[in-house]
Amino acid sequence: MASEDVKTGESAVSTIVNLAEEAKLAREEIQSPAPALLSICKSLIAGGVAGGVSRTTVAPLERLKILLQVQNPHSIKYNGTVQGLKYIWRTEGFRGLFKGNGTNCARIIPNSAVKFFSYEEASKGLLWLYRRQTGNNDAQLTPVLRLGAGACAGIIAMSATYPMDMVRGRLTVQTEKSPHQYRGIFHALSTVLREEGPRALYRGWLPSVIGVVPYVGLNFAVYESLKDWLLKNNLFGLAENNELSMTTRLACGAAAGTVGQTVAYPLDVIRRRMQMVGWKDAASVVIGDGRNKAPVEYSGMIDAFRKTVRHEGFGALYKGLVPNSVKVVPSIAIAFVTYELVKDILGVEMRISD
């Protein structure tokens, strides 16, 4: 009996010890997500700030680009970058240069936050799969893997914020003489929902997604690969203490933006035109079916391509490319560098607070 009591006691003690260890592990598991959550917030904030700063810097060029993309060829108002900016200044004043920028920032801040965060997570996932497949735990991201991660990030970010992009396009296009005025973001959203239905908020989504794959994918792939290449080869002594200067990083971002936007630009033009479909007051601004002030009707992405090329020529797919190029070079460069700077600043603050 005594031996049985001893065994029972030992079993009870063992059970208590095991329960205590499990409770300790459970507490550690509950606490462990905190650093991960902090890192997520840091990445999202840095991405949001980068998007807001970069887009506000180039807002006048962004508006002119959209106006050039959708203007009626039978009533030309904007003939180029300089003339277009002067015309907006003369007819609408300083505020006209930044029309739609509030909506743009409301869209681009969450878009940029999601995009940068998604890129980091997709990069980690693809690298893990690549190492597992090759059996090389020291393998690093290749340009192709970066392209894939960037494409994933672009699709996720675009899909999450597309309704904001759609109404931003319309707010940007309208002028003081437009017969119907959207008073702001929420008024535009509610008006489109009421008059055109919820599907209208995703009109032009397909060319947007197809375009964002090479655009965002190439942005990240070119920027990161170019940085790595410069660091490894240290051309012209650009790398100091295994770091690139801000000027060099800006140049890398500019190169990345130029490559990405040139490849994806025709899809951006088609996206903008499809977003105008169903807007009855767009006829005075946007190309119709080859006639002045004709209704804007496209049955889909292919139809939009076909009608645009047939009535305006292949060059219409690159309308607004010059102001967009002038815009993209500093915009992408500023976004990448701002993102890295804000992450560094947040990282220093968190280490101090710890």
C-alpha positions as CSV (number, residue, x, y, z in Angstrom):
1,M,0.0,0.0,0.0
2,A,2.8,2.4,1.0
3,S,4.6,1.8,-2.3
4,E,1.3,2.4,-4.2
5,D,0.8,5.7,-2.3
6,V,4.4,6.8,-3.2
7,K,3.8,6.0,-6.8
8,T,0.5,7.9,-6.8
9,G,2.3,10.8,-5.1
10,E,5.1,10.8,-7.7
11,S,2.5,10.6,-10.5
12,A,0.6,13.6,-9.1
13,V,3.8,15.6,-8.7
14,S,4.9,14.7,-12.2
15,T,1.4,15.8,-13.5
16,I,1.7,19.1,-11.7
17,V,5.2,19.7,-13.0
18,N,4.0,19.0,-16.6
19,L,1.0,21.3,-16.2
20,A,3.3,24.0,-14.9
21,E,5.7,23.6,-17.9
22,E,2.7,23.6,-20.3
23,A,1.3,26.8,-18.7
24,K,4.8,28.5,-19.0
25,L,5.0,27.5,-22.6
26,A,1.5,28.8,-23.2
27,R,2.4,32.1,-21.6
28,E,5.4,32.4,-23.8
29,E,3.4,31.6,-26.9
30,I,0.8,34.3,-25.9
31,Q,3.6,36.8,-25.4
32,S,5.7,35.9,-28.5
33,P,3.4,37.6,-31.1
34,A,4.1,41.0,-29.6
35,P,7.5,41.5,-31.3
36,A,6.0,40.2,-34.6
37,L,3.0,42.6,-34.3
38,L,5.4,45.4,-33.6
39,S,7.4,44.6,-36.7
40,I,4.2,44.4,-38.8
41,C,3.1,47.8,-37.5
42,K,6.6,49.2,-38.2
43,S,6.5,48.0,-41.8
44,L,2.9,49.2,-42.4
45,I,3.7,52.7,-41.0
46,A,6.9,53.0,-43.1
47,G,5.1,51.9,-46.2
48,G,2.2,54.3,-45.6
49,V,4.5,57.3,-45.0
50,A,6.6,56.4,-48.1
51,G,3.4,56.4,-50.3
52,G,2.0,59.6,-48.9
53,V,5.3,61.6,-49.3
54,S,6.1,60.3,-52.7
55,R,2.7,60.9,-54.3
56,T,2.2,64.4,-52.8
57,T,5.5,65.4,-54.2
58,V,4.4,64.6,-57.8
59,A,0.7,65.2,-57.5
60,P,0.5,67.9,-60.3
61,L,2.2,65.5,-62.8
62,E,-0.1,62.7,-61.7
63,R,-3.2,64.7,-62.4
64,L,-1.9,65.9,-65.8
65,K,-1.1,62.3,-66.7
66,I,-4.7,61.2,-66.1
67,L,-6.1,64.1,-68.0
68,L,-3.9,63.3,-71.0
69,Q,-4.9,59.7,-70.9
70,V,-8.6,60.3,-71.0
71,Q,-9.1,63.6,-72.9
72,N,-11.3,63.8,-75.9
73,P,-9.0,63.9,-79.1
74,H,-11.6,66.1,-80.8
75,S,-11.3,68.8,-78.1
76,I,-7.6,68.9,-77.1
77,K,-6.8,71.0,-74.1
78,Y,-3.5,69.5,-72.9
79,N,-0.8,69.2,-75.5
80,G,2.1,68.3,-73.4
81,T,3.7,68.5,-69.9
82,V,4.6,72.1,-69.7
83,Q,1.6,73.4,-71.6
84,G,-0.7,71.1,-69.7
85,L,0.6,72.3,-66.3
86,K,0.3,76.0,-67.4
87,Y,-3.2,75.4,-68.6
88,I,-4.3,73.9,-65.3
89,W,-2.6,76.8,-63.4
90,R,-4.3,79.4,-65.6
91,T,-7.8,77.8,-65.5
92,E,-8.0,76.3,-62.0
93,G,-5.2,77.9,-60.0
94,F,-2.8,76.3,-57.6
95,R,-5.4,74.1,-56.1
96,G,-6.1,72.6,-59.5
97,L,-2.6,71.2,-59.6
98,F,-3.4,69.1,-56.5
99,K,-7.0,68.2,-57.3
100,G,-7.7,64.6,-56.3
101,N,-4.5,64.4,-54.3
102,G,-6.4,63.9,-51.0
103,T,-8.2,61.0,-52.5
104,N,-4.9,59.8,-54.0
105,C,-3.2,59.9,-50.6
106,A,-6.2,58.2,-49.0
107,R,-5.7,55.4,-51.5
108,I,-2.0,55.3,-51.8
109,I,-1.2,55.3,-48.1
110,P,-2.9,52.0,-47.3
111,N,-1.9,50.7,-50.8
112,S,1.7,51.4,-50.2
113,A,1.6,50.1,-46.6
114,V,0.0,46.8,-47.8
115,K,2.4,46.6,-50.8
116,F,5.6,47.0,-48.9
117,F,4.5,44.6,-46.1
118,S,3.2,42.1,-48.6
119,Y,6.5,42.2,-50.5
120,E,8.5,41.5,-47.3
121,E,6.2,38.6,-46.3
122,A,6.1,37.1,-49.9
123,S,9.9,37.4,-50.1
124,K,10.3,35.4,-46.9
125,G,7.8,32.8,-48.1
126,L,9.4,32.4,-51.5
127,L,12.9,32.2,-50.1
128,W,11.8,29.5,-47.6
129,L,10.3,27.5,-50.5
130,Y,13.4,28.1,-52.6
131,R,15.7,26.9,-49.9
132,R,13.6,23.9,-49.2
133,Q,13.5,22.9,-52.8
134,T,17.2,23.4,-53.5
135,G,18.3,22.1,-50.1
136,N,20.6,25.1,-49.7
137,N,19.9,27.0,-46.5
138,D,22.2,29.8,-47.4
139,A,20.4,30.6,-50.7
140,Q,19.4,34.2,-51.2
141,L,16.7,35.9,-53.2
142,T,17.2,35.9,-57.0
143,P,15.8,38.6,-59.3
144,V,13.1,36.1,-60.4
145,L,12.0,35.5,-56.8
146,R,12.0,39.2,-56.2
147,L,9.9,39.7,-59.3
148,G,7.4,37.1,-58.0
149,A,7.2,38.6,-54.6
150,G,6.7,42.1,-56.1
151,A,3.9,40.8,-58.3
152,C,2.2,39.2,-55.3
153,A,2.5,42.4,-53.3
154,G,1.1,44.5,-56.2
155,I,-1.9,42.2,-56.8
156,I,-2.8,42.2,-53.0
157,A,-2.4,46.0,-52.6
158,M,-4.3,46.8,-55.8
159,S,-7.2,44.6,-55.0
160,A,-7.5,45.9,-51.5
161,T,-7.6,49.5,-52.5
162,Y,-9.1,49.5,-56.0
163,P,-12.4,51.3,-55.3
164,M,-10.4,54.2,-54.0
165,D,-8.4,54.2,-57.2
166,M,-11.5,54.2,-59.3
167,V,-13.1,57.2,-57.7
168,R,-9.8,59.0,-57.5
169,G,-9.6,58.8,-61.3
170,R,-13.0,60.4,-61.7
171,L,-12.2,63.1,-59.1
172,T,-9.0,63.9,-60.9
173,V,-10.6,64.2,-64.3
174,Q,-13.5,66.5,-63.4
175,T,-13.0,70.2,-63.8
176,E,-14.9,73.3,-62.8
177,K,-17.0,73.1,-66.0
178,S,-18.0,69.5,-65.5
179,P,-21.8,69.2,-65.5
180,H,-21.7,66.8,-62.5
181,Q,-19.4,67.3,-59.5
182,Y,-18.3,64.8,-57.0
183,R,-17.9,66.6,-53.7
184,G,-15.3,64.2,-52.3
185,I,-14.2,60.6,-51.8
186,F,-17.3,59.4,-49.9
187,H,-19.7,61.3,-52.1
188,A,-18.1,59.8,-55.2
189,L,-18.2,56.3,-53.7
190,S,-21.9,56.6,-52.7
191,T,-22.8,58.1,-56.1
192,V,-21.2,55.4,-58.1
193,L,-22.7,52.7,-55.9
194,R,-26.2,54.3,-56.2
195,E,-26.1,55.0,-59.9
196,E,-23.9,52.3,-61.3
197,G,-23.9,49.5,-58.7
198,P,-21.1,47.9,-56.7
199,R,-19.5,46.2,-59.7
200,A,-18.6,49.6,-61.1
201,L,-16.2,50.1,-58.2
202,Y,-14.0,47.3,-59.7
203,R,-14.4,48.4,-63.4
204,G,-11.0,48.1,-65.0
205,W,-9.7,45.8,-62.3
206,L,-8.4,43.1,-64.7
207,P,-6.1,45.4,-66.7
208,S,-5.0,46.9,-63.4
209,V,-4.0,43.5,-62.0
210,I,-2.3,42.5,-65.3
211,G,-0.5,45.8,-65.4
212,V,0.5,45.7,-61.7
213,V,2.3,42.4,-62.1
214,P,5.2,43.7,-64.3
215,Y,5.0,47.2,-62.8
216,V,5.4,46.4,-59.1
217,G,7.2,43.2,-59.7
218,L,9.9,45.0,-61.8
219,N,10.0,47.9,-59.4
220,F,11.1,45.7,-56.5
221,A,13.2,43.3,-58.6
222,V,15.2,46.0,-60.3
223,Y,15.6,48.1,-57.1
224,E,16.7,45.3,-54.8
225,S,18.8,43.5,-57.5
226,L,20.6,46.7,-58.5
227,K,21.4,47.6,-54.9
228,D,22.8,44.1,-54.3
229,W,24.9,44.3,-57.5
230,L,26.3,47.7,-56.6
231,L,27.2,46.5,-53.1
232,K,28.9,43.4,-54.3
233,N,30.9,45.0,-57.1
234,N,31.3,48.4,-55.4
235,L,31.5,50.2,-58.8
236,F,33.0,53.7,-58.6
237,G,33.3,53.3,-54.9
238,L,29.6,53.9,-54.4
239,A,29.4,51.5,-51.4
240,E,30.8,52.8,-48.1
241,N,30.8,50.5,-45.1
242,N,28.6,48.1,-47.0
243,E,26.0,50.8,-47.4
244,L,24.8,52.8,-50.4
245,S,24.4,56.6,-50.1
246,M,20.9,58.1,-50.4
247,T,21.7,59.5,-53.8
248,T,22.7,56.1,-55.1
249,R,19.5,54.5,-53.7
250,L,17.4,57.3,-55.3
251,A,19.1,56.5,-58.6
252,C,18.3,52.8,-58.1
253,G,14.7,53.6,-57.4
254,A,14.5,55.9,-60.4
255,A,15.8,53.1,-62.7
256,A,13.3,50.6,-61.2
257,G,10.4,53.0,-61.7
258,T,11.4,53.8,-65.3
259,V,11.6,50.1,-66.3
260,G,8.3,49.1,-64.6
261,Q,6.1,52.0,-65.8
262,T,7.3,51.7,-69.5
263,V,6.4,48.0,-69.6
264,A,3.0,48.4,-67.9
265,Y,1.9,51.9,-69.2
266,P,-0.6,50.8,-72.0
267,L,-2.6,48.8,-69.4
268,D,-2.7,51.9,-67.2
269,V,-4.3,53.9,-70.0
270,I,-6.9,51.2,-70.6
271,R,-7.6,50.9,-66.9
272,R,-8.4,54.7,-66.8
273,R,-10.6,54.6,-69.8
274,M,-12.6,51.6,-68.5
275,Q,-13.1,53.4,-65.2
276,M,-14.9,56.2,-67.0
277,V,-17.5,53.7,-68.5
278,G,-20.9,54.3,-67.0
279,W,-20.2,57.9,-66.0
280,K,-22.7,59.8,-68.0
281,D,-20.8,63.1,-67.6
282,A,-17.5,61.7,-68.8
283,A,-18.5,62.2,-72.5
284,S,-17.2,65.8,-72.6
285,V,-13.8,64.7,-71.4
286,V,-13.1,61.1,-72.6
287,I,-12.8,59.6,-76.0
288,G,-15.9,57.8,-77.1
289,D,-16.4,55.7,-80.2
290,G,-14.5,58.0,-82.5
291,R,-17.1,60.8,-82.2
292,N,-17.1,64.0,-80.2
293,K,-19.0,63.7,-77.0
294,A,-20.0,60.1,-77.7
295,P,-21.0,57.8,-74.9
296,V,-18.0,56.0,-73.4
297,E,-18.6,52.2,-73.9
298,Y,-16.2,49.3,-73.7
299,S,-17.4,45.7,-73.3
300,G,-14.1,44.7,-71.7
301,M,-10.4,45.1,-71.7
302,I,-9.8,43.7,-75.2
303,D,-12.6,45.9,-76.6
304,A,-11.0,49.0,-75.0
305,F,-7.6,48.1,-76.5
306,R,-9.2,47.6,-79.9
307,K,-11.3,50.8,-80.0
308,T,-8.5,52.9,-78.6
309,V,-6.0,51.7,-81.3
310,R,-8.5,51.8,-84.1
311,H,-9.7,55.4,-83.5
312,E,-6.6,57.0,-82.1
313,G,-3.7,54.8,-83.2
314,F,-1.1,52.8,-81.3
315,G,0.4,55.9,-79.8
316,A,-2.8,56.5,-77.8
317,L,-1.7,53.7,-75.5
318,Y,1.2,55.9,-74.4
319,K,-0.7,59.1,-73.9
320,G,0.6,60.9,-70.9
321,L,3.8,58.8,-70.8
322,V,6.1,61.9,-70.6
323,P,4.6,63.5,-67.5
324,N,4.2,60.0,-66.1
325,S,7.9,59.3,-66.7
326,V,8.8,62.6,-65.1
327,K,6.5,61.7,-62.2
328,V,7.6,58.1,-61.8
329,V,11.3,58.7,-61.6
330,P,11.2,60.8,-58.4
331,S,8.1,59.1,-57.1
332,I,9.4,55.5,-57.0
333,A,12.8,56.7,-55.9
334,I,11.4,58.7,-53.0
335,A,9.0,55.9,-52.0
336,F,11.8,53.3,-51.7
337,V,14.2,55.6,-49.8
338,T,11.5,57.0,-47.5
339,Y,10.4,53.5,-46.6
340,E,13.9,52.5,-45.7
341,L,14.6,55.7,-43.7
342,V,11.3,55.5,-41.8
343,K,12.0,51.8,-41.0
344,D,15.5,52.7,-39.7
345,I,14.0,55.6,-37.6
346,L,11.3,53.3,-36.1
347,G,13.9,50.6,-35.5
348,V,16.1,53.0,-33.5
349,E,13.2,54.3,-31.4
350,M,12.1,50.7,-30.6
351,R,15.6,49.7,-29.5
352,I,15.8,52.7,-27.2
353,S,12.4,52.0,-25.7
354,D,13.4,48.4,-25.0
